[in-house]
Amino acid sequence: MKKALLFLLLSQAFFGCKKTEKQVIIYNPPSIQGVTAKNNYFGKIVVDPYRNLETVKDSTITNWYKSQTKYSQSFLNRIKGRDSFIKKTYELDNRKSFLIRRHHLTENNNRYYLKKNIDKDFYRLFFKRENDPEETLLFDPRTYKESTNNEYEINYIKPSWDEKYIVVSLSYSGKELSELIIIDINTKKQLPVVLENAWPSSYLGINWLPDSSGFTYLYFPNSDSNSIDFKKNNQSVLYTLGQDAKKLNYIFGNRTHPELNILATEHPTTSINSSNDKYLIGYLSGVDNFWDAYYAKINDIKSGKLNWKPLYKKEDKVKTSRGLFVEGDFIFMSGNKADNFKLASVNVNDLNFDNPKVLFEEKDNEVIETFRVNKNAIYLATSKYGIESFLYEISSDNTKKIELPKKAGSISLSHKSINYDDLWVTISGWTSSYERYKYDSNTNTFKEDYLTDKIEYPEFKNIIVEEISVPSYDGVLVPLSIIYDKNINKNGKNPLLLFGYGAYGDGISPFFSPIFLQFINEGGILCVPHVRGGGEKGEEWRKGGFKTTKSNTWKDLIACTEYLINNNFTSKEKTAIYSGSAGGIMVGRAMTERPDLFSVVISEAGVLNPIRMEVQPNAGGSNIREFGNVKDSVECKALIEMDAYLHIEDSVDYPATYLTVGMNDPRVVPWESGKFAARLQNSNKLKKPVLLYADFNTGHSGSSDKKMYEEWGNVFSFLFWQTGHPDYQLIPIK
């Protein structure tokens, strides 16, 4: 491959009040010889100039990734303000003395949680009894398999109903496929058993039997994330305490129930919601919002004679696993003739999902997000356009809207169990830190109940939010959140970041991040376009950026960008777009369709070559239901259209681009970004940098907390550098 040696002259700096010294910068990325392949898709010849990069175990290719990372570091480490940004965000984000996640409150009012002190880079498992001020350390992951030198981290926990045992899920280096161990809570000792090839953090977790004698989980027979059979033919299994870990007891899947016609790419997961449950629910889960489901009597599970009966079909439009049995009734979120969803119930003796009892009607502008069933009421959270959330209480004789203690961008609900009335509500927003409250249904009042220190952030007091709607290319109104310092001048000279997603019905709800807010404090404007493909306006909004309509996702982003430029928030020389995973389609295609509109593009583990998704070893075929089937002529055309890699053209001035990948990613293969970088580096005039950063010790979800700040420092310093911020220019090489 021909090396490009071109120059970039940095001109007048950010804000126009200070000039930076002009530098001559040579962009000469590591080269690799491409091997071209051609495919005929229904008469259209598609040329792939870097097909050889899909051979991930080739040492030449591995060394190329390492060289690319070294090349990227040679620029990132020289950005003047990078280290300062890392230090500031670390101090802001660690103002609390400790952090807590995976908090479990049991019916006995005991607490199990993961805790990380500020002086640690990992979470440990703790236990605290009711009314006991002292906490007990149950497990330190750094003591697990110390001889391997692998730094294991806890990604999931689940105590048994009787609180004698707790399951701990462990993985390392971003390899999400995990090992399960069982801790005796009384002795704090690990039982002599390790269950391998589990993934409870993503596949409905661990489900203890009501009598706490064992638990179910999803087993992955193939643990090689580079195998074509990875994530295929998975089975739900039952582990009984004391059982030999190697003798798997299969209970749900195509191995035990061929009559259910379970596809190799479907995930036969199971669910038990409380210690009172009489039924085990089995789901054929995937990336879509509506699944097939079955149920069986829990009392039959140990006999080995589980009789799985149909509960509902995809066509009934019950949302994923958002349903549970309450005595003889099944309560669920329904999308049947309700794009924003309604809450309904059916009796186990009359599973008529076409005519259920409606507990909460669909609302025009509010989408049901979640619900909790308590002893005397059901609590339900809705979201308006993905930017404002509301809480409702449904009792036997009344439905009422509960006034929250403050305006909520997003809320989450938690409770002890169906046997109690306790409810906790956690509120967050773009500029307000997470606040946790306990709700008293008798007095209709909220009381602060924080799990960690309550921290104030006076640095962000001047940051304000505008929530508007922008007409897209076809006139459809797209919600747009604009977050900025109230004293900023709308003069077109502000660095502006559009951060979005828009896939699988998932959007970006208001979240509090000192890292993003520090970007604003240093002169940036943060914008979140709630593009089609997400779920901000319900199921119809999701289907508006789905398969053959996927182009709406990046066209919505383009429309929002044009609005912001036309209204002097920024200019095209100051505009950056940023996403990851499936959001790579959004930023990749916006960049290749309108390269003139953006100055910076950032993609983390991005889907950039979806036409090749079905041959990827870790795709498992399930993403066909989200993006399309290459064997279908209409959907194949849509896949080609959404493929950013295939839309790179020679001799086009593309924006500065920063791509990151985790080489242990089990969800999106690193070579999608690798091929994109190679093609872009070879086609671009290289007036702007194209950087590829590959981390060989991480997966899809990023690095340890300490390294995370370095990664954010890379992102925002690169953004500021390429939008002309005077404090983020390259330090000259002496």
Helices and strands as residue ranges (DSSP letters): E 6-9, G 14-16, E 24-27, E 37-41, E 44-48, G 51-54, H 59-76, H 82-93, E 98-105, E 111-117, E 124-128, E 136-139, G 141-143, G 146-148, E 153-159, E 165-171, E 178-184, E 189-190, E 195-198, E 207-208, E 214-219, E 235-240, E 249-252, G 258-260, E 267-271, E 279-285, E 292-297, G 298-300, E 309-312, G 314-316, E 318-326, E 329-334, E 342-347, E 357-360, E 367-373, E 378-384, E 388-394, E 399-402, E 410-414, E 423-428, E 435-440, E 445-448, G 458-460, E 463-471, E 477-485, E 496-499, H 514-521, E 525-529, H 539-543, G 547-549, H 551-566, G 572-574, E 575-580, H 583-593, G 595-597, E 600-604, G 610-615, H 624-627, H 633-641, G 645-647, E 656-662, H 671-683, E 690-695, H 705-722
